[in-house]
């Protein structure tokens, strides 16, 4: 399964990441140098354009290309690609491994499960945090058993614990009977009228919606219902709204919604989701 991203969408994501980083670093950095801004821009390019590459071979090609175009990326360790670095508060490049304080961290959730931090999980959580700040939806793409659901649940559980007064978390698990009606009914139950034609979560909160196991079925007769779900979801993300089925032609604008999803890429199908 390969989600397709349009060039416009990638560019918008890159600018959203850069804008979010500039706002974040403004709170900690005393002076913004031209080099600092350039590195933040390169970091945004890496994780907007390069972030959709899940094949290691493609990632290495992307890394080599980017290193050939600029001297602002570390090139002293041939074993490290551009995906191994981030920009710290001082504007310097550093490896993700150094963000693991004390070498190895672990914490146990309320159900007794232990989550051990690694360079990969620290990087993923930092990038999801960046996407959330930039108000961009997130999809975790990878094989079964890679820990996509665990990572997302851990991140959202921490958000609920630390920001429960202003954020709420909801889950949808897809199955063979999921359709556009499934998503529409969920929206009707959990989103409430605010003013005019605007709808949002209760009490003015922000909703983080987690859709687990977002399969992309083939466009066949037996898959029409699930395709309807995904097309409805795409409309919700692209147009930030939905039609009121009780009142034909009435458009409802949806506010304060960020979507997180997981997608396994080893179902033996290469269907592409429209950008």
C-alpha positions in Angstrom: 0.0 0.0 0.0 1.5 3.3 -1.0 -0.3 6.5 -0.1 0.3 9.1 -2.8 1.3 12.7 -1.9 0.8 15.5 -4.4 3.6 18.0 -5.0 1.4 20.8 -3.6 0.7 18.8 -0.5 4.4 18.1 0.1 5.3 21.8 -0.3 2.5 22.8 2.1 3.7 20.3 4.6 7.3 21.6 4.3 6.2 25.2 4.9 4.0 24.1 7.8 6.9 22.3 9.5 9.2 25.3 8.9 6.6 27.7 10.4 6.1 25.5 13.4 9.9 25.1 14.0 10.5 28.8 13.7 7.8 29.5 16.3 9.1 26.8 18.6 12.8 27.9 18.4 11.8 31.6 18.8 10.8 30.7 22.4 14.3 29.2 23.2 16.8 30.8 20.8 18.1 34.2 21.6 19.4 35.0 18.1 18.4 33.5 14.7 21.3 33.3 12.4 20.9 32.7 8.6 22.6 29.3 9.1 20.1 28.4 11.8 17.1 29.2 9.6 18.7 27.3 6.7 19.1 24.2 8.8 15.5 24.4 10.0 14.4 24.6 6.4 16.6 21.6 5.4 15.1 19.7 8.3 11.6 20.5 7.0 12.6 19.4 3.5 14.0 16.1 4.8 10.8 15.2 6.7 8.2 16.5 4.3 9.7 15.2 1.0 11.9 12.5 2.4 9.5 11.5 5.1 7.2 9.6 2.6 10.1 7.3 1.7 9.9 4.1 3.7 12.3 2.1 1.6 15.9 2.3 3.0 17.4 2.3 -0.5 15.3 5.3 -1.5 16.1 7.1 1.7 19.9 6.7 1.0 19.4 8.0 -2.5 17.5 11.0 -1.2 20.2 11.6 1.5 23.0 11.5 -1.1 21.1 13.9 -3.4 20.5 16.4 -0.6 24.1 16.3 0.6 25.3 17.0 -3.0 23.1 20.1 -3.1 24.2 21.8 0.1 27.1 22.0 2.5 24.9 22.7 5.5 24.3 19.1 6.3 26.9 17.0 8.3 28.8 14.7 6.0 31.6 13.5 8.4 30.1 10.1 9.1 29.3 8.1 5.9 27.2 5.7 7.9 24.7 8.5 8.9 22.1 9.7 6.5 20.2 13.0 6.7 17.5 11.2 8.5 19.8 10.6 11.5 20.1 14.3 12.4 17.9 17.0 13.9 18.5 20.6 14.7 19.0 21.4 18.4 18.0 24.5 20.3 21.3 26.2 19.4 20.9 25.6 15.7 23.5 22.8 15.5 23.0 19.4 13.9 22.9 16.5 16.4 22.0 12.8 16.1 18.7 11.5 17.5 20.5 9.0 19.7 21.7 11.9 21.9 18.1 12.8 22.8 17.9 9.6 24.9 18.8 11.0 28.3 20.9 8.6 30.3 21.4 6.2 27.4 18.2 4.1 27.8 14.8 5.2 29.1 11.6 3.2 29.7 8.3 4.0 31.2 5.2 1.9 32.1 1.7 2.9 31.2 -1.5 2.4 33.2 -2.0 -1.1 31.8 1.4 -2.3 32.8 3.0 -2.2 29.4 6.6 -1.0 29.3 7.7 1.3 26.5 11.4 1.5 25.9 12.8 4.6 24.2 15.2 4.1 21.2 16.6 6.5 18.7 13.8 5.5 16.3 11.0 6.0 18.8 12.4 9.4 20.0 12.7 10.5 16.4 9.1 9.4 15.6 7.6 11.1 18.7 9.5 14.3 17.9 8.2 14.3 14.3 4.6 13.5 15.4 4.8 16.4 17.9 6.0 18.7 15.1 3.2 17.5 12.8 0.7 18.2 15.6 2.1 21.6 16.2 1.9 22.3 12.5 -1.7 21.0 12.4 -0.8 18.3 9.9 -2.4 14.8 10.1 -0.1 11.8 10.5 0.0 8.3 9.0 2.3 5.6 10.3 3.2 3.3 7.4 5.1 0.1 7.9 4.9 -3.7 8.1 2.9 -5.6 10.7 4.6 -5.9 14.1 6.6 -2.7 13.6 5.0 -1.0 16.6 3.0 1.6 14.8 -0.1 1.3 17.0 1.9 1.1 20.2 3.9 4.2 19.3 0.8 6.2 18.4 -1.1 5.1 21.4 1.8 6.0 23.7 2.0 9.4 22.2 -1.7 10.1 22.4 -1.9 8.7 26.0 0.8 11.2 27.0 -1.1 14.0 25.3 -4.3 13.0 27.1 -2.4 12.9 30.4 -0.7 16.3 30.0 -3.2 18.2 27.9 -6.5 16.6 28.9 -8.1 19.9 29.7 -7.8 21.2 26.1 -7.5 18.0 24.1 -9.5 14.8 23.7 -8.6 11.5 22.1 -10.9 9.2 20.2 -10.3 5.9 18.4 -11.8 4.2 15.3 -10.9 0.6 14.3 -11.7 -0.3 10.8 -13.2 -3.7 9.7 -14.7 -5.3 6.7 -18.0 -3.5 7.2 -16.7 0.1 7.6 -18.1 2.6 5.2 -18.6 6.3 4.7 -21.6 6.0 7.0 -19.4 4.8 9.8 -17.3 7.9 9.7 -20.3 10.2 9.2 -22.1 8.7 12.3 -18.9 9.1 14.3 -18.7 12.8 13.3 -22.4 13.4 14.2 -21.9 11.9 17.7 -18.6 13.6 18.6 -18.8 17.0 16.9 -21.2 19.6 18.0 -22.5 22.9 16.6 -20.4 25.9 17.6 -21.6 28.9 15.6 -22.9 29.4 12.1 -21.9 26.3 10.0 -19.0 25.4 12.2 -18.7 22.2 14.2 -16.1 20.9 16.7 -15.5 18.7 19.7 -17.3 19.5 23.0 -16.2 22.3 25.3 -14.0 23.9 22.7 -11.5 21.1 22.9 -9.2 19.8 20.1 -9.8 16.2 19.0 -6.9 13.8 18.2 -8.6 11.0 16.2 -6.7 7.8 15.9 -7.8 5.4 13.1 -6.1 2.1 13.6 -5.3 -0.3 10.7 -6.2 2.0 7.8 -6.2 -0.6 5.0 -6.5 0.6 1.4 -8.6 -2.0 -0.4 -8.5 -2.6 -4.2 -11.2 -0.7 -6.1 -13.3 -3.7 -6.8 -17.0 -4.4 -6.2 -16.4 -6.0 -2.8 -14.3 -3.0 -1.7 -16.7 -0.2 -2.6 -17.8 0.3 1.0 -14.3 0.7 2.4 -13.3 2.9 -0.5 -16.2 5.1 0.5 -14.8 5.5 4.0 -11.4 6.5 2.7 -12.8 9.0 0.2 -15.0 10.5 2.9 -11.9 10.7 5.1 -10.0 12.4 2.3 -12.7 15.0 1.9 -12.7 15.6 5.6 -8.9 16.2 5.6 -8.7 18.2 2.4 -11.8 20.3 2.7 -12.1 20.5 6.5 -15.7 19.7 6.5 -18.6 17.5 5.5 -22.2 17.7 4.1 -25.2 17.5 6.5 -27.1 14.5 5.2 -30.2 15.6 7.0 -30.2 18.9 5.1 -29.0 18.4 1.5 -26.5 20.9 0.2 -25.6 22.2 3.7 -21.9 22.3 4.3 -20.6 21.9 7.8 -17.1 23.2 8.5 -15.1 21.0 10.9 -12.7 22.6 13.4 -10.0 21.4 15.8 -9.5 17.9 14.3 -6.2 16.2 13.8 -6.1 12.7 12.4 -3.6 10.0 13.2 -3.7 6.7 11.4 -1.7 3.5 10.9 -1.3 1.6 7.6 0.4 -1.8 7.0 2.3 -2.0 3.7 2.5 -5.8 3.5 -1.0 -6.8 2.4 0.2 -7.8 -1.0 -1.5 -4.9 -2.7 -0.1 -1.8 -4.3 -3.3 0.3 -4.5 -2.6 4.0 -4.4 -4.8 6.4 -2.4 -5.7 9.5 -4.4 -3.8 12.6 -3.2 
